[in-house]
Amino acid sequence: MPNPDDLPLLDEHPEQVRAKAYDFVCNGIEVGGGSLRIHDTQLQEKMFEVLGFTKERAEAQFGFLMNAFKYGAPPHAGLAFGLDRFVSIMAGLDSIRDCIAFPKNNSGRDVMLDAPVCLTINSWKSCRFV
């Protein structure tokens, strides 16, 4: 969810738009984070437009979401808690790599499962990982 004060920036300066987001911090270390979610159809459509989605691509990938908004999605938020980070703090470890259940390499790939991997859904057959 973009900060309501920054909505006028969406068209000309989207890089300056701040999110309605928050971090959960323990002893100066982030152990979780989250944000308020977009729950307005028009704002979500605008965000797809700013991100370069065509109406067809937005419908193909997120039609279920846009359809749900028709029924009046309430304001909602989420939090992703990093249990591995919290455990590393409690155990006095220097890195979460010493306690993470599913370690990844420096580029964020899981070499055991070769993830992330491109999934083909309907007619969308290409992916790019940046």
PAVOKOL-654720 format. One record per atom (N, C-alpha, C): atom name; x, y, z. Coordinates in Angstrom, 3 decimals. Layout:
{vovo "CA", {X, Y, Z}}
...
//
This chain:
{vovo "N", {0.858, -1.170, 0.000}}
{vovo "CA", {0.000, 0.000, 0.000}}
{vovo "C", {0.903, 1.231, 0.000}}
{vovo "N", {0.745, 2.080, -1.004}}
{vovo "CA", {1.522, 3.313, -0.984}}
{vovo "C", {1.005, 4.260, 0.094}}
{vovo "N", {1.907, 5.071, 0.611}}
{vovo "CA", {1.518, 6.087, 1.576}}
{vovo "C", {0.550, 7.043, 0.882}}
{vovo "N", {-0.621, 7.297, 1.462}}
{vovo "CA", {-1.606, 8.170, 0.821}}
{vovo "C", {-1.051, 9.555, 0.473}}
{vovo "N", {-0.120, 10.063, 1.265}}
{vovo "CA", {0.473, 11.372, 0.979}}
{vovo "C", {1.259, 11.373, -0.323}}
{vovo "N", {1.719, 10.185, -0.760}}
{vovo "CA", {2.574, 10.086, -1.943}}
{vovo "C", {1.830, 9.698, -3.218}}
{vovo "N", {0.534, 9.495, -3.146}}
{vovo "CA", {-0.231, 9.077, -4.331}}
{vovo "C", {-0.073, 10.024, -5.528}}
{vovo "N", {0.010, 11.347, -5.305}}
{vovo "CA", {0.210, 12.228, -6.466}}
{vovo "C", {1.541, 11.980, -7.202}}
{vovo "N", {2.486, 11.312, -6.569}}
{vovo "CA", {3.790, 11.045, -7.188}}
{vovo "C", {3.783, 9.829, -8.105}}
{vovo "N", {2.741, 9.032, -8.056}}
{vovo "CA", {2.718, 7.769, -8.801}}
{vovo "C", {2.979, 7.930, -10.292}}
{vovo "N", {2.403, 8.935, -10.913}}
{vovo "CA", {2.552, 9.086, -12.362}}
{vovo "C", {3.922, 9.592, -12.784}}
{vovo "N", {4.429, 10.607, -12.112}}
{vovo "CA", {5.668, 11.246, -12.547}}
{vovo "C", {6.916, 10.752, -11.822}}
{vovo "N", {6.789, 10.376, -10.540}}
{vovo "CA", {7.957, 9.974, -9.739}}
{vovo "C", {7.631, 8.761, -8.857}}
{vovo "N", {7.302, 7.628, -9.462}}
{vovo "CA", {6.920, 6.464, -8.639}}
{vovo "C", {8.045, 5.985, -7.719}}
{vovo "N", {9.289, 6.278, -8.074}}
{vovo "CA", {10.416, 5.854, -7.235}}
{vovo "C", {10.455, 6.600, -5.901}}
{vovo "N", {9.710, 7.698, -5.780}}
{vovo "CA", {9.686, 8.476, -4.547}}
{vovo "C", {8.520, 8.105, -3.631}}
{vovo "N", {7.670, 7.193, -4.085}}
{vovo "CA", {6.505, 6.803, -3.298}}
{vovo "C", {6.936, 5.881, -2.162}}
{vovo "N", {6.536, 6.250, -0.959}}
{vovo "CA", {6.832, 5.438, 0.219}}
{vovo "C", {5.713, 4.423, 0.452}}
{vovo "N", {6.056, 3.315, 1.055}}
{vovo "CA", {5.070, 2.273, 1.361}}
{vovo "C", {4.561, 2.438, 2.787}}
{vovo "N", {3.386, 1.907, 3.029}}
{vovo "CA", {2.870, 1.789, 4.397}}
{vovo "C", {3.398, 0.450, 4.913}}
{vovo "N", {4.636, 0.477, 5.403}}
{vovo "CA", {5.327, -0.749, 5.797}}
{vovo "C", {5.965, -0.568, 7.172}}
{vovo "N", {6.357, -1.669, 7.767}}
{vovo "CA", {6.947, -1.640, 9.103}}
{vovo "C", {7.911, -2.809, 9.262}}
{vovo "N", {8.820, -2.661, 10.211}}
{vovo "CA", {9.780, -3.708, 10.548}}
{vovo "C", {9.615, -4.094, 12.005}}
{vovo "N", {9.887, -5.347, 12.304}}
{vovo "CA", {9.904, -5.868, 13.664}}
{vovo "C", {11.373, -6.063, 14.011}}
{vovo "N", {11.859, -5.314, 15.011}}
{vovo "CA", {13.283, -5.269, 15.303}}
{vovo "C", {13.546, -5.721, 16.734}}
{vovo "N", {14.591, -6.525, 16.904}}
{vovo "CA", {15.020, -7.002, 18.221}}
{vovo "C", {16.510, -6.678, 18.369}}
{vovo "N", {16.848, -5.865, 19.350}}
{vovo "CA", {18.242, -5.473, 19.590}}
{vovo "C", {18.905, -4.921, 18.333}}
{vovo "N", {18.162, -4.146, 17.563}}
{vovo "CA", {18.710, -3.517, 16.372}}
{vovo "C", {18.783, -4.401, 15.146}}
{vovo "N", {18.274, -5.618, 15.226}}
{vovo "CA", {18.300, -6.547, 14.101}}
{vovo "C", {16.873, -6.821, 13.658}}
{vovo "N", {16.634, -6.680, 12.361}}
{vovo "CA", {15.302, -6.946, 11.828}}
{vovo "C", {14.999, -8.441, 11.902}}
{vovo "N", {13.907, -8.787, 12.552}}
{vovo "CA", {13.491, -10.184, 12.643}}
{vovo "C", {12.145, -10.414, 11.959}}
{vovo "N", {11.618, -9.384, 11.345}}
{vovo "CA", {10.366, -9.528, 10.617}}
{vovo "C", {9.982, -8.211, 9.983}}
{vovo "N", {9.036, -8.275, 9.104}}
{vovo "CA", {8.567, -7.062, 8.459}}
{vovo "C", {7.247, -7.319, 7.778}}
{vovo "N", {6.582, -6.241, 7.457}}
{vovo "CA", {5.301, -6.396, 6.797}}
{vovo "C", {4.804, -5.070, 6.267}}
{vovo "N", {3.557, -5.085, 5.838}}
{vovo "CA", {2.979, -3.868, 5.276}}
{vovo "C", {1.467, -3.948, 5.281}}
{vovo "N", {0.866, -2.774, 5.117}}
{vovo "CA", {-0.559, -2.722, 4.846}}
{vovo "C", {-0.738, -3.119, 3.396}}
{vovo "N", {-1.814, -3.797, 3.090}}
{vovo "CA", {-2.067, -4.283, 1.742}}
{vovo "C", {-3.050, -3.375, 1.019}}
{vovo "N", {-2.920, -3.328, -0.284}}
{vovo "CA", {-3.887, -2.591, -1.088}}
{vovo "C", {-5.210, -3.354, -1.043}}
{vovo "N", {-6.289, -2.630, -0.774}}
{vovo "CA", {-7.611, -3.261, -0.727}}
{vovo "C", {-8.617, -2.508, -1.583}}
{vovo "N", {-8.123, -1.630, -2.449}}
{vovo "CA", {-8.964, -0.818, -3.311}}
{vovo "C", {-8.688, -1.179, -4.770}}
{vovo "N", {-9.738, -1.511, -5.517}}
{vovo "CA", {-9.590, -1.948, -6.907}}
{vovo "C", {-8.891, -0.900, -7.769}}
{vovo "N", {-9.314, 0.345, -7.672}}
{vovo "CA", {-8.727, 1.387, -8.516}}
{vovo "C", {-7.250, 1.602, -8.212}}
{vovo "N", {-6.878, 1.581, -6.940}}
{vovo "CA", {-5.473, 1.756, -6.580}}
{vovo "C", {-4.643, 0.572, -7.069}}
{vovo "N", {-5.179, -0.630, -6.941}}
{vovo "CA", {-4.441, -1.807, -7.416}}
{vovo "C", {-4.246, -1.752, -8.928}}
{vovo "N", {-5.284, -1.357, -9.655}}
{vovo "CA", {-5.156, -1.211, -11.112}}
{vovo "C", {-4.095, -0.171, -11.457}}
{vovo "N", {-4.065, 0.930, -10.709}}
{vovo "CA", {-3.059, 1.974, -10.939}}
{vovo "C", {-1.654, 1.428, -10.685}}
{vovo "N", {-1.498, 0.637, -9.648}}
{vovo "CA", {-0.183, 0.060, -9.344}}
{vovo "C", {0.263, -0.882, -10.455}}
{vovo "N", {-0.649, -1.696, -10.990}}
{vovo "CA", {-0.299, -2.560, -12.126}}
{vovo "C", {0.149, -1.717, -13.314}}
{vovo "N", {-0.560, -0.615, -13.567}}
{vovo "CA", {-0.206, 0.269, -14.676}}
{vovo "C", {1.202, 0.854, -14.471}}
{vovo "N", {1.481, 1.344, -13.277}}
{vovo "CA", {2.792, 1.928, -12.968}}
{vovo "C", {3.895, 0.880, -13.117}}
{vovo "N", {3.588, -0.360, -12.779}}
{vovo "CA", {4.575, -1.446, -12.883}}
{vovo "C", {4.727, -1.972, -14.306}}
{vovo "N", {3.919, -1.463, -15.243}}
{vovo "CA", {4.056, -1.850, -16.641}}
{vovo "C", {3.236, -3.056, -17.060}}
{vovo "N", {2.285, -3.468, -16.241}}
{vovo "CA", {1.401, -4.580, -16.602}}
{vovo "C", {0.369, -4.102, -17.615}}
{vovo "N", {0.106, -4.905, -18.622}}
{vovo "CA", {-1.040, -4.645, -19.473}}
{vovo "C", {-2.280, -5.121, -18.709}}
{vovo "N", {-3.441, -4.659, -19.140}}
{vovo "CA", {-4.676, -5.117, -18.485}}
{vovo "C", {-4.825, -6.629, -18.607}}
{vovo "N", {-4.401, -7.179, -19.749}}
{vovo "CA", {-4.510, -8.621, -19.984}}
{vovo "C", {-3.582, -9.403, -19.055}}
{vovo "N", {-2.365, -8.927, -18.906}}
{vovo "CA", {-1.415, -9.626, -18.025}}
{vovo "C", {-1.858, -9.536, -16.565}}
{vovo "N", {-2.328, -8.355, -16.155}}
{vovo "CA", {-2.820, -8.189, -14.784}}
{vovo "C", {-3.991, -9.129, -14.524}}
{vovo "N", {-4.886, -9.233, -15.486}}
{vovo "CA", {-6.044, -10.130, -15.341}}
{vovo "C", {-5.594, -11.591, -15.269}}
{vovo "N", {-4.656, -11.965, -16.132}}
{vovo "CA", {-4.191, -13.356, -16.162}}
{vovo "C", {-3.496, -13.745, -14.865}}
{vovo "N", {-2.703, -12.845, -14.306}}
{vovo "CA", {-1.932, -13.188, -13.120}}
{vovo "C", {-2.644, -12.855, -11.815}}
{vovo "N", {-3.495, -11.814, -11.831}}
{vovo "CA", {-4.090, -11.350, -10.580}}
{vovo "C", {-5.596, -11.133, -10.675}}
{vovo "N", {-6.229, -11.757, -11.650}}
{vovo "CA", {-7.669, -11.612, -11.803}}
{vovo "C", {-8.429, -12.046, -10.567}}
{vovo "N", {-7.953, -13.092, -9.917}}
{vovo "CA", {-8.598, -13.588, -8.687}}
{vovo "C", {-8.617, -12.500, -7.610}}
{vovo "N", {-7.534, -11.742, -7.514}}
{vovo "CA", {-7.433, -10.685, -6.516}}
{vovo "C", {-8.389, -9.541, -6.844}}
{vovo "N", {-8.372, -9.118, -8.102}}
{vovo "CA", {-9.228, -8.027, -8.510}}
{vovo "C", {-10.703, -8.411, -8.360}}
{vovo "N", {-11.022, -9.650, -8.628}}
{vovo "CA", {-12.388, -10.136, -8.450}}
{vovo "C", {-12.779, -10.105, -6.969}}
{vovo "N", {-11.857, -10.478, -6.098}}
{vovo "CA", {-12.143, -10.476, -4.659}}
{vovo "C", {-12.436, -9.069, -4.147}}
{vovo "N", {-11.767, -8.081, -4.716}}
{vovo "CA", {-11.994, -6.704, -4.287}}
{vovo "C", {-13.438, -6.257, -4.535}}
{vovo "N", {-14.110, -6.866, -5.505}}
{vovo "CA", {-15.500, -6.512, -5.803}}
{vovo "C", {-16.418, -6.793, -4.617}}
{vovo "N", {-15.988, -7.690, -3.735}}
{vovo "CA", {-16.807, -8.078, -2.590}}
{vovo "C", {-16.469, -7.274, -1.339}}
{vovo "N", {-15.583, -6.282, -1.490}}
{vovo "CA", {-15.298, -5.389, -0.373}}
{vovo "C", {-14.229, -5.900, 0.564}}
{vovo "N", {-13.041, -6.110, 0.058}}
{vovo "CA", {-11.934, -6.538, 0.920}}
{vovo "C", {-11.684, -5.479, 1.983}}
{vovo "N", {-11.591, -5.875, 3.235}}
{vovo "CA", {-11.342, -4.892, 4.297}}
{vovo "C", {-9.865, -4.484, 4.312}}
{vovo "N", {-9.552, -3.364, 4.927}}
{vovo "CA", {-8.139, -3.035, 5.118}}
{vovo "C", {-7.468, -4.179, 5.882}}
{vovo "N", {-6.292, -4.579, 5.440}}
{vovo "CA", {-5.609, -5.685, 6.077}}
{vovo "C", {-4.100, -5.501, 5.956}}
{vovo "N", {-3.383, -6.226, 6.791}}
{vovo "CA", {-1.927, -6.108, 6.833}}
{vovo "C", {-1.323, -7.484, 7.040}}
{vovo "N", {-0.017, -7.561, 6.888}}
{vovo "CA", {0.668, -8.828, 7.088}}
{vovo "C", {2.014, -8.620, 7.749}}
{vovo "N", {2.542, -9.693, 8.315}}
{vovo "CA", {3.854, -9.677, 8.956}}
{vovo "C", {4.532, -11.008, 8.671}}
{vovo "N", {5.744, -10.942, 8.158}}
{vovo "CA", {6.548, -12.150, 7.965}}
{vovo "C", {7.592, -12.158, 9.068}}
{vovo "N", {7.492, -13.134, 9.931}}
{vovo "CA", {8.392, -13.242, 11.078}}
{vovo "C", {9.569, -14.137, 10.702}}
{vovo "N", {10.787, -13.658, 10.904}}
{vovo "CA", {11.989, -14.427, 10.577}}
{vovo "C", {12.464, -15.220, 11.778}}
{vovo "N", {11.896, -16.399, 11.966}}
{vovo "CA", {12.257, -17.220, 13.117}}
{vovo "C", {13.745, -17.540, 13.137}}
{vovo "N", {14.328, -17.791, 11.955}}
{vovo "CA", {15.752, -18.100, 11.902}}
{vovo "C", {16.598, -16.942, 12.429}}
{vovo "N", {16.232, -15.716, 12.125}}
{vovo "CA", {16.965, -14.553, 12.630}}
{vovo "C", {16.822, -14.438, 14.141}}
{vovo "N", {15.605, -14.659, 14.636}}
{vovo "CA", {15.368, -14.582, 16.069}}
{vovo "C", {16.172, -15.657, 16.800}}
{vovo "N", {16.199, -16.874, 16.269}}
{vovo "CA", {16.976, -17.963, 16.874}}
{vovo "C", {18.459, -17.611, 16.885}}
{vovo "N", {18.952, -17.017, 15.790}}
{vovo "CA", {20.369, -16.664, 15.742}}
{vovo "C", {20.719, -15.621, 16.807}}
{vovo "N", {19.801, -14.685, 17.073}}
{vovo "CA", {20.025, -13.691, 18.132}}
{vovo "C", {20.053, -14.371, 19.493}}
{vovo "N", {19.056, -15.213, 19.741}}
{vovo "CA", {18.950, -15.885, 21.040}}
{vovo "C", {20.131, -16.820, 21.300}}
{vovo "N", {20.667, -17.420, 20.236}}
{vovo "CA", {21.791, -18.345, 20.383}}
{vovo "C", {23.139, -17.618, 20.343}}
{vovo "N", {23.124, -16.311, 20.106}}
{vovo "CA", {24.366, -15.549, 20.061}}
{vovo "C", {25.209, -15.836, 18.826}}
{vovo "N", {24.574, -16.242, 17.735}}
{vovo "CA", {25.301, -16.565, 16.507}}
{vovo "C", {25.585, -15.299, 15.698}}
{vovo "N", {26.629, -15.330, 14.915}}
{vovo "CA", {26.992, -14.184, 14.086}}
{vovo "C", {26.169, -14.102, 12.807}}
{vovo "N", {25.619, -15.218, 12.369}}
{vovo "CA", {24.909, -15.251, 11.095}}
{vovo "C", {23.731, -16.215, 11.176}}
{vovo "N", {22.659, -15.889, 10.455}}
{vovo "CA", {21.526, -16.817, 10.413}}
{vovo "C", {21.890, -18.069, 9.624}}
{vovo "N", {22.956, -18.010, 8.833}}
{vovo "CA", {23.366, -19.189, 8.062}}
{vovo "C", {23.753, -20.350, 8.969}}
{vovo "N", {24.065, -20.041, 10.223}}
{vovo "CA", {24.439, -21.095, 11.170}}
{vovo "C", {23.232, -21.837, 11.733}}
{vovo "N", {22.025, -21.295, 11.499}}
{vovo "CA", {20.843, -21.966, 12.053}}
{vovo "C", {19.682, -22.063, 11.069}}
{vovo "N", {19.866, -21.574, 9.858}}
{vovo "CA", {18.760, -21.561, 8.899}}
{vovo "C", {18.429, -22.985, 8.432}}
{vovo "N", {17.158, -23.266, 8.345}}
{vovo "CA", {16.721, -24.619, 7.995}}
{vovo "C", {16.980, -24.957, 6.531}}
{vovo "N", {16.845, -23.991, 5.649}}
{vovo "CA", {17.012, -24.221, 4.220}}
{vovo "C", {17.992, -23.196, 3.666}}
{vovo "N", {19.305, -23.453, 3.827}}
{vovo "CA", {20.296, -22.442, 3.447}}
{vovo "C", {20.314, -22.173, 1.947}}
{vovo "N", {20.657, -20.932, 1.623}}
{vovo "CA", {20.778, -20.507, 0.232}}
{vovo "C", {22.180, -19.940, 0.032}}
{vovo "N", {22.599, -19.852, -1.221}}
{vovo "CA", {23.914, -19.275, -1.482}}
{vovo "C", {23.828, -17.746, -1.491}}
{vovo "N", {24.945, -17.075, -1.803}}
{vovo "CA", {24.988, -15.607, -1.758}}
{vovo "C", {24.046, -14.940, -2.746}}
{vovo "N", {23.648, -15.626, -3.805}}
{vovo "CA", {22.737, -15.024, -4.779}}
{vovo "C", {21.279, -15.384, -4.491}}
{vovo "N", {21.000, -16.021, -3.364}}
{vovo "CA", {19.629, -16.334, -2.989}}
{vovo "C", {19.078, -17.593, -3.614}}
{vovo "N", {19.931, -18.430, -4.172}}
{vovo "CA", {19.484, -19.685, -4.791}}
{vovo "C", {19.632, -20.839, -3.812}}
{vovo "N", {18.658, -21.710, -3.836}}
{vovo "CA", {18.722, -22.961, -3.080}}
{vovo "C", {19.343, -23.988, -4.017}}
{vovo "N", {20.614, -24.312, -3.794}}
{vovo "CA", {21.324, -25.196, -4.722}}
{vovo "C", {20.820, -26.637, -4.660}}
{vovo "N", {20.166, -27.022, -3.575}}
{vovo "CA", {19.614, -28.373, -3.468}}
{vovo "C", {18.379, -28.547, -4.349}}
{vovo "N", {17.569, -27.501, -4.444}}
{vovo "CA", {16.310, -27.583, -5.196}}
{vovo "C", {16.344, -26.772, -6.480}}
{vovo "N", {17.444, -26.063, -6.737}}
{vovo "CA", {17.578, -25.177, -7.879}}
{vovo "C", {16.438, -24.152, -7.916}}
{vovo "N", {16.136, -23.599, -6.753}}
{vovo "CA", {15.085, -22.586, -6.650}}
{vovo "C", {15.735, -21.213, -6.475}}
{vovo "N", {15.162, -20.117, -6.924}}
{vovo "CA", {13.857, -20.065, -7.584}}
{vovo "C", {13.932, -20.548, -9.020}}
{vovo "N", {12.829, -21.057, -9.511}}
{vovo "CA", {12.739, -21.563, -10.875}}
{vovo "C", {11.499, -20.965, -11.525}}
{vovo "N", {11.528, -20.838, -12.818}}
{vovo "CA", {10.407, -20.270, -13.553}}
{vovo "C", {9.270, -21.282, -13.647}}
{vovo "N", {8.060, -20.839, -13.330}}
{vovo "CA", {6.870, -21.660, -13.490}}
{vovo "C", {6.112, -21.171, -14.697}}
{vovo "N", {5.585, -22.083, -15.477}}
{vovo "CA", {4.766, -21.664, -16.606}}
{vovo "C", {3.306, -21.803, -16.214}}
{vovo "N", {2.590, -20.698, -16.304}}
{vovo "CA", {1.178, -20.674, -15.956}}
{vovo "C", {0.434, -20.104, -17.153}}
{vovo "N", {-0.496, -20.867, -17.661}}
{vovo "CA", {-1.264, -20.473, -18.837}}
{vovo "C", {-0.323, -20.077, -19.966}}
{vovo "N", {-0.456, -18.857, -20.457}}
{vovo "CA", {0.351, -18.447, -21.604}}
{vovo "C", {1.626, -17.711, -21.203}}
{vovo "N", {1.863, -17.510, -19.912}}
{vovo "CA", {3.066, -16.794, -19.471}}
{vovo "C", {4.191, -17.799, -19.349}}
{vovo "N", {5.104, -17.801, -20.307}}
{vovo "CA", {6.126, -18.832, -20.360}}
{vovo "C", {7.532, -18.303, -20.152}}
{vovo "N", {7.678, -17.053, -19.835}}
{vovo "CA", {9.029, -16.546, -19.625}}
{vovo "C", {9.129, -15.866, -18.276}}
{vovo "N", {10.291, -15.983, -17.662}}
{vovo "CA", {10.549, -15.349, -16.383}}
{vovo "C", {11.916, -14.687, -16.459}}
{vovo "N", {12.083, -13.717, -15.617}}
{vovo "CA", {13.367, -13.091, -15.447}}
{vovo "C", {13.564, -12.851, -13.976}}
{vovo "N", {14.696, -13.254, -13.438}}
{vovo "CA", {15.022, -12.973, -12.037}}
{vovo "C", {16.045, -11.864, -12.033}}
{vovo "N", {15.725, -10.784, -11.360}}
{vovo "CA", {16.622, -9.633, -11.337}}
{vovo "C", {17.354, -9.615, -10.020}}
//
